Amino acid sequence: MNHRPVVLVNSNRMRPPVGPLGLDYVGDRLRAAGFAVRLVDLSFEDDAAIGKVLAEVDPIAVGVTFRNTDDCYCASGSFFVPALAELVAKIKSQTKAPVVVGGCGYSIFPAEVLAASGADLGICGDGEEPFARLATCLQTKDDWRDLPGLVWPDDEGRRIPNLKFQIVVNPPAFRAALDVPPTRSLVDNARYLRQGAMGGIETKRGCPAQCIYCADPVAKGRGVRARPAAQVADEIGVLLDQGVDVLHMCDGEFNIPPVHAMAVCEEMIRRGLGESVRWYCYATVHPFPAELADLMRRAGCVGINFGADSGCDRMLARLKRGYKRDAIRHAVKYCRKAGLAVMLDLLIGGPGEDEASVRESIEFIKQVNPDRAGAATGVRVYPRTALAALVRQQGPLEQNPNLRGQVVDNDDFLRPVFYLDRQLGPEPADLVCDAIGGDERFFPPPRSGAAVNYNYNDNRVLTEAIAAGERGAFWDILRRLADKG
């Protein structure tokens, strides 16, 4: 049987651009299933490119990846779903093929985004296998309604308030092990290195942590699903052959569990990849043994962004981080000894936060002395998290003094809404900035009424630095720029 092609669209237009890693994996799986794949990458092309491709091919489906519903930044509150709806409408005006939306941001709000965007179908959770099976069913005209992770409108699904129809959300099937063959043949990864400063790769998906605010377990599962270390190393070799030698490990937490992180590093060291590649990652400060820091450096790691969240033990307990602040001190010490740059990200404003905890936190971070520290103010509320359950217990959103952002007609939390404990007063960002006191190691929130901010979305300073040749994690580029004066 001759397969009709599949068109894949990257909808993420943020600057600096971030490579659509999931779309690269999905494209490889579709090709392995016998489908020709055409990519329209809106990071580098305008909407006219969609019409051009659709005029050339008659696709069996058009897949649209949706990375983020918003920029997760309280000071801006930029919301991306309306732009997705406009994009879907343009695609549907030019083809009769079903439009299928997926991606990490989509998977947090599968029914809500499907309804708001006007897409025909959705895939929540892992997209590679379900999309290939969906395309095959569409090709053979077989029933696809029972496929894991499929989201679709129907009269028999669960009702979404204020909608004229119902939506079925099939639970995703998170497999125990993650097997993603490392072809990486769809996306222009070298261009993303030139314009976005890094390539991307996953070593695992899913997270078992109990953090009250995090949507990663919602989108990717609550169990860790690790890839074989040899497969990860193979993929790094593929990217190096494409000229991509600066990478970001896109795992939620690279070091959960430590034994897998060590295995990946040991395989990279065995193959000599640490001599050819520089890479960064997200990690948690516990468990983070000194041995792992040393292995990471030998494997080519140059910087780690730790989601420390707080330097106050009381707040760490409220956020259910599972460690105390001394773990932060130890992690920084191990990184210093290994020669790794360190970024500590604070998350300020959660339930119970007050002026005392803010000042304690920031003073502690100063003492620990990371290379850089972020001070994000406002905790994004996501559905199916403990924080969302707490917010619902506190009553109607529009009457909740702890919330900022979209509090009217937003019971599903789709539009950006942030928790900022009322104990911080009317201008919490000013309080945080006062506590930082001009310390240049911090990326502070913008003061009330200020135009400047340190959001990565549409960051002109970063974009210009990358064009001038800077490479690496965005926080590390900004650090180097500041250190140069």
DAHUWO-V288167 format. One record per residue. N is the residue number from 1. OMEGA is omega in whole degrees, -180 to 180 (none if undefined). Layout:
n;omega
N;OMEGA
N;OMEGA
This chain:
n;omega
1;176
2;-178
3;169
4;-175
5;173
6;174
7;177
8;-176
9;171
10;-175
11;-173
12;-178
13;-177
14;178
15;-1
16;-177
17;178
18;-176
19;180
20;-175
21;-179
22;180
23;176
24;179
25;180
26;180
27;178
28;-178
29;177
30;179
31;178
32;178
33;175
34;-178
35;167
36;-176
37;174
38;-180
39;168
40;-175
41;-176
42;167
43;-174
44;-178
45;176
46;-175
47;-180
48;180
49;178
50;179
51;180
52;-179
53;-179
54;174
55;-177
56;-176
57;175
58;-171
59;172
60;178
61;173
62;179
63;180
64;177
65;-177
66;-170
67;-176
68;174
69;-180
70;-177
71;175
72;-175
73;-171
74;-176
75;-178
76;-180
77;-180
78;-173
79;-170
80;-177
81;178
82;178
83;176
84;180
85;178
86;180
87;180
88;179
89;179
90;180
91;-177
92;177
93;-174
94;178
95;174
96;179
97;178
98;176
99;-175
100;-179
101;179
102;-179
103;-174
104;179
105;178
106;-173
107;177
108;-178
109;-170
110;-179
111;-175
112;-179
113;177
114;-179
115;-176
116;-176
117;-176
118;178
119;-178
120;-175
121;175
122;173
123;177
124;-176
125;180
126;-176
127;-170
128;-176
129;180
130;-179
131;179
132;179
133;177
134;180
135;178
136;179
137;177
138;180
139;-176
140;-177
141;174
142;-179
143;-179
144;-168
145;-180
146;-179
147;179
148;176
149;-179
150;179
151;-174
152;179
153;-178
154;180
155;-174
156;-177
157;179
158;-174
159;173
160;-176
161;174
162;177
163;180
164;179
165;180
166;-177
167;175
168;175
169;177
170;179
171;176
172;177
173;179
174;-178
175;-176
176;179
177;-178
178;-179
179;-179
180;-180
181;-169
182;-179
183;177
184;-171
185;-173
186;-172
187;176
188;-175
189;178
190;178
191;177
192;174
193;-178
194;-174
195;-178
196;170
197;-180
198;163
199;-179
200;178
201;174
202;171
203;-180
204;171
205;177
206;-179
207;-179
208;-177
209;-175
210;-179
211;-168
212;-171
213;-163
214;179
215;-179
216;176
217;177
218;-175
219;-170
220;178
221;-176
222;175
223;178
224;177
225;-171
226;173
227;175
228;-178
229;-180
230;179
231;177
232;180
233;176
234;-178
235;176
236;177
237;177
238;-180
239;176
240;177
241;177
242;-179
243;-178
244;-175
245;172
246;-170
247;168
248;173
249;-170
250;175
251;174
252;176
253;-175
254;-172
255;172
256;-5
257;-179
258;-177
259;179
260;177
261;179
262;-180
263;177
264;-180
265;-179
266;178
267;177
268;179
269;-179
270;-179
271;-179
272;-177
273;179
274;178
275;-174
276;-172
277;169
278;-179
279;-180
280;177
281;165
282;178
283;172
284;-175
285;178
286;3
287;180
288;-178
289;179
290;180
291;-180
292;179
293;-180
294;179
295;180
296;-180
297;180
298;179
299;176
300;179
301;179
302;-178
303;-179
304;173
305;179
306;172
307;-175
308;177
309;-177
310;171
311;180
312;-177
313;179
314;-180
315;176
316;178
317;180
318;179
319;-179
320;179
321;174
322;176
323;175
324;-168
325;178
326;176
327;177
328;180
329;-178
330;-180
331;179
332;180
333;-180
334;179
335;179
336;-179
337;-178
338;-179
339;180
340;173
341;-173
342;170
343;175
344;180
345;173
346;177
347;-168
348;174
349;-178
350;-178
351;-180
352;-180
353;175
354;-177
355;-179
356;-179
357;177
358;-178
359;177
360;-179
361;-175
362;178
363;178
364;180
365;176
366;-179
367;-180
368;172
369;171
370;174
371;177
372;177
373;174
374;-179
375;179
376;-176
377;-175
378;-177
379;-179
380;180
381;179
382;179
383;177
384;172
385;178
386;178
387;177
388;179
389;178
390;180
391;180
392;178
393;-177
394;175
395;-178
396;-177
397;-174
398;178
399;-175
400;-177
401;179
402;-174
403;173
404;179
405;-173
406;-176
407;-179
408;180
409;-177
410;-176
411;178
412;178
413;-177
414;177
415;-171
416;175
417;-171
418;175
419;175
420;-173
421;-176
422;178
423;179
424;176
425;-174
426;-178
427;-177
428;180
429;178
430;177
431;180
432;180
433;178
434;179
435;177
436;174
437;178
438;178
439;-173
440;175
441;-175
442;163
443;-175
444;171
445;177
446;175
447;179
448;179
449;-178
450;180
451;-175
452;172
453;-177
454;176
455;179
456;-177
457;-179
458;-179
459;-176
460;-179
461;179
462;-178
463;180
464;179
465;179
466;177
467;180
468;174
469;178
470;179
471;176
472;177
473;-175
474;-180
475;-178
476;175
477;179
478;177
479;-178
480;178
481;-180
482;-179
483;177
484;-180
485;none
